[in-house]
Amino acid sequence: MALAVSFLCLTTKQEDVPKFKVLIVDDTRVIRERLKVMLIDIDNIEIAGEAEDYTGAMSAIASIHPDILILDINMPGKSGLDLLTEVKHKPNPPMAIMMSNYSDIHYRALCKKMGADYFFDKTTEFEKIPEVLNAYAKA
């Protein structure tokens, strides 16, 4: 007499795993588009929105509640530093990645002091952003 044994294999669909919502804030459309292309295939990361200035970013933050912000320092009107200060003073602030072409030690130290989790030079370190998000999404 043969004994039939069956196993139930449980798998988690990728759609079932909560994704970290990313908001990209940069006044240059080309930079926003390049970031979206770089980040689109990272598991557990969702590009939830984008903004080109402080006002648009604050509106997007209020509506989508991002887990991760990617911020440019220099934007029209209020800066990414203003936005960083505003966001980091709220309960449960998102991870903040600052990026700029102004990458001297002064800006790096200032961003760190204001609560930035990472700072990347757009010219020489831009490619590190997906690495950070990939590691964050897997943690």
C-alpha positions in Angstrom: 0.0 0.0 0.0 1.5 3.3 -1.1 1.3 6.2 1.3 0.5 9.5 -0.4 2.1 12.5 1.2 1.5 16.1 0.2 3.2 19.2 1.4 1.7 22.6 1.5 4.2 25.1 0.3 3.6 28.6 1.5 5.2 31.4 -0.4 4.9 35.1 0.0 4.0 37.0 -3.1 6.1 40.1 -3.7 2.9 42.1 -3.9 2.0 41.0 -0.3 5.2 42.4 1.2 4.8 46.0 2.3 6.9 48.4 0.3 8.9 51.3 1.5 7.5 54.5 0.0 10.0 56.8 -1.5 9.5 60.5 -2.3 12.0 62.2 -4.6 12.3 65.9 -4.2 14.5 67.7 -6.8 13.9 70.8 -9.0 15.5 69.1 -12.0 13.2 66.7 -13.8 16.1 64.9 -15.4 17.5 64.0 -11.9 14.0 62.8 -10.7 13.6 60.6 -13.8 17.1 59.2 -13.5 16.5 58.3 -9.9 13.2 56.6 -10.8 14.9 54.5 -13.4 17.7 53.6 -10.9 15.3 52.6 -8.1 12.4 51.0 -10.0 13.7 47.4 -9.8 14.6 47.4 -6.1 12.5 44.9 -4.2 10.3 46.4 -1.5 10.8 50.0 -2.7 8.0 52.0 -4.3 8.4 55.4 -5.9 5.4 56.9 -4.3 5.8 60.4 -5.5 8.0 63.3 -6.6 8.1 67.0 -6.1 10.1 69.8 -7.5 10.0 72.3 -4.6 9.3 72.6 -0.9 5.6 73.3 -1.3 5.0 70.3 -3.5 7.1 68.1 -1.2 5.2 69.1 1.9 1.9 68.4 0.1 3.2 65.0 -1.0 4.5 64.1 2.5 1.1 64.9 4.0 -0.7 62.7 1.5 1.6 59.7 1.0 3.6 59.5 4.3 6.8 58.4 2.7 9.3 56.1 4.5 12.2 57.6 2.6 12.9 61.1 1.3 15.5 61.8 -1.3 16.1 65.5 -1.2 18.1 68.0 -3.2 19.6 70.9 -1.1 19.2 73.7 -3.7 15.6 74.2 -4.8 13.5 77.3 -5.7 11.9 79.0 -2.7 12.7 77.1 0.5 15.6 74.7 0.3 15.9 71.0 0.9 17.5 71.9 4.3 14.3 73.7 5.2 12.4 70.6 4.3 14.7 68.4 6.2 14.4 70.5 9.3 10.6 70.5 9.1 10.3 66.7 8.5 12.8 65.6 11.1 11.0 67.5 13.9 7.8 65.4 13.4 7.1 62.1 15.1 8.4 59.0 13.2 10.3 61.0 10.5 11.3 59.2 7.3 14.8 58.3 6.4 16.4 61.3 4.6 18.9 61.1 1.9 20.4 64.5 0.9 22.0 65.0 -2.4 23.7 68.0 -3.9 26.4 69.4 -6.1 27.5 71.4 -3.1 29.3 68.6 -1.4 32.0 70.2 0.7 32.5 69.3 4.3 30.3 72.2 5.5 27.2 70.9 3.8 27.8 67.3 4.8 28.2 68.3 8.4 25.2 70.6 8.3 23.0 68.0 6.8 24.1 65.4 9.4 23.4 67.9 12.2 20.0 68.6 10.8 19.1 64.9 10.8 20.0 63.6 7.3 20.8 59.9 7.3 22.9 60.1 4.2 24.5 62.7 2.0 25.6 62.1 -1.6 27.4 64.3 -4.1 25.3 64.2 -7.3 28.5 64.3 -9.4 30.6 61.6 -7.7 28.3 59.6 -5.4 24.9 59.5 -7.2 25.2 55.8 -7.9 25.4 55.0 -4.2 21.7 55.9 -3.6 20.3 52.6 -5.0 22.9 50.6 -2.9 21.6 52.3 0.2 18.0 51.7 -0.6 18.6 48.1 -1.6 20.3 47.5 1.8 17.5 49.4 3.6 14.8 47.4 1.9 16.4 44.1 2.8 17.0 45.0 6.5 
